[in-house]
Amino acid sequence: MLNVIKIAARNLRRYQRRTILTSSLITLGVVAVLLFISTTGSFKNMMVGQITDSMIGHLQIHRKGYLASIDNLPLNRNLDQRQVAKVKEILSGLDAVESYSMRIKLGAMFSNFTETTNIRLNAVIPEQEVKTVPLLSERIIEGEKKDVLLQKGEILIPELIAKGMKVKVGDNVVIVANNKDGSVNGKTFVVNGVLEGISGPGGRDGVIHLDDAKELLRINGFEISEIAVRLKNKDDLPRIFSSLKDDLASFTNKEGNPVFEVHTWEKLSPFYNIAQMINLMTFFIKIMLVAIVLVSIMNVMIMAVYERINEIGTIAAIGTLPGKIMALFVTEGFLLGVLGTAVGTVISLISIAAINAAKLTFDFGRQSNLVLAPTIGAEDVITIMLIVIGIAGAASLQPAFKAARMDPITALRHV
Amino acid sequence: MSLVTADNLEKTYRIGEISIKAIRGVNFTIEPASFVAFVGPSGSGKSTLLNMIGCLDPPTMGYLQVAGQDIANMDRKQAARFRGEHIGFVFQDFNLIPVLTVFENVEYPLLMVQNRPAQKRKKQVNNLLDAVGMGDQGDKYPSQISGGQKQRVAIARALVTNAKLVLADEPTANLDGETANRIINLMKKMRDEFDTTFIFSTHDPKVMQSAEIIFTLEDGELLQRQNDNGGTHA
């Protein structure tokens, strides 16, 4: 085999310019794909990280039917104490769960004593919330970033309301809300901070203490709207989701319908569709790379066979078996693929390191100065390398087969 | 026992509806270690006959035995293996592989056809290169040597596998008279040294004279056989 490789390599060297051009084309394709994967992957991971770590958590548990009417933030679909206890029991049995946060979600009127607007609020237990969505405190753009998110009587308000209503940290505001029975109640809060708005559900919500929400909504006993769960490793999400779904499915009401519903961040955030679109684009970019490699290698190998017909006749005449002739040409295409891929991978990795060192920034939606930090896993690099090299070999098959099947006499007569 | 036996050998080519008889019922035998020439005008069937003997082109009819084997019904792979084991080829245009050095060109059949171990290859190749007077040119590429030298290398390549039979189609056609003479003498010397049968085709009268047996072909028919002692057979 080494001899076949040696002769194939010599033949590539024979047509240096063509070899360089073809391998450059493959290199360009590999660089484009790896840079695309690394930058979009980085963007995707960053956005997913923001969504899961500052708002949603990795998955959420609600009472059945809550999600269908989440736009209204219904208070009559809350989980009661008994149901919450069951969920807590299941969660505590899962090692992969890092933390969870119990929330009441409500819609209310927000007043600065001169103007009124509507506001969506998350009422949380600060200690639980900080552990479950650790990046939430990073979103406080005005006010002190304390270890404890907020105290009772304090409120974190979204940036848009702060600007629109000209409310500053330390100001008193009034929150008025209807409870599930329809009665209205109001409570005064001190603005403790302003939260940067981000895309997605909950990205423009205010935050208050759970006890304040209970007081405001006149909730006697214990009830919550949702439980956000954070996993130690987000790669465990499919497994834990499946396990939780199975465990929670065993709880049914009197009619035999399930009591709980569990959803991953993917179901809860519209960004998942963007992430899927990025995956789709990556797939099509890979298809384009395959096409580039296929067409360029096949073209070069067809030319190589055509130019060496007489030579093929000679080696066939002196007894080279058709399989070996085929191996010579397939190896040639394979080596072209290896050369282009190796150079492309090296250039890509250097480029990724350079982009990281340059700390380029970009804006996304209302967020600005996001640092572009492309990263690529060994798995992606190896996959691309294998695809390109495999396609290079496959693209050589047809010309190589033609060479192997060539009639020695016809080939020897070729001028 | 004869090295080559042809009995009522025929070759017909079909081009669409037209059939062209290139060889018409030829009979001959060639003994081992002979120095044989097939002569005749262009289109007389010399190359076709050589191609059939060389297992490159199967006969349409008749019996053809080479080195004790009936080669008329071999498939592509069997024919390739047979050529690799028993037959060497020398071509009019030398047909050396341009990306390989002189040494590697001669080594090629041992390496890619017979899969011989490296040490044996090296010894065999050096012996042959010395025998054809190219021992000091092993590192050169075909583009760096003359036509006569290329044909010497081609002869070494044909003999390196210890082939019983070397077929040379117009081996001197692209060489000047003096070089052609030297090549023919070299082939004769190799025949003497290795007991290899050389069969070549030519229409060069000077080259013809060097052959010990001459078969004259015309329109695909064998007209006569002439020995170097002057004897002829119809």
Chai-1 contact restraints between the chains, C-beta under 6 A:
chainA,res_idxA,chainB,res_idxB,connection_type,confidence,min_distance_angstrom,max_distance_angstrom,comment,restraint_id
A,N3,B,L111,contact,1.0,0.0,6.0,A-B,restraint_1
A,R10,B,V99,contact,1.0,0.0,6.0,A-B,restraint_2
A,N11,B,V99,contact,1.0,0.0,6.0,A-B,restraint_3
A,R14,B,V99,contact,1.0,0.0,6.0,A-B,restraint_4
A,T314,B,N95,contact,1.0,0.0,6.0,A-B,restraint_5
A,A317,B,F89,contact,1.0,0.0,6.0,A-B,restraint_6
A,I318,B,F89,contact,1.0,0.0,6.0,A-B,restraint_7
A,I318,B,P109,contact,1.0,0.0,6.0,A-B,restraint_8
A,G319,B,A80,contact,1.0,0.0,6.0,A-B,restraint_9
A,G319,B,R83,contact,1.0,0.0,6.0,A-B,restraint_10
A,G319,B,G84,contact,1.0,0.0,6.0,A-B,restraint_11
A,G319,B,V113,contact,1.0,0.0,6.0,A-B,restraint_12
A,T320,B,M112,contact,1.0,0.0,6.0,A-B,restraint_13
A,T320,B,V113,contact,1.0,0.0,6.0,A-B,restraint_14
A,L321,B,A80,contact,1.0,0.0,6.0,A-B,restraint_15
A,P408,B,L56,contact,1.0,0.0,6.0,A-B,restraint_16
A,I409,B,N51,contact,1.0,0.0,6.0,A-B,restraint_17
A,I409,B,L56,contact,1.0,0.0,6.0,A-B,restraint_18
A,I409,B,D57,contact,1.0,0.0,6.0,A-B,restraint_19
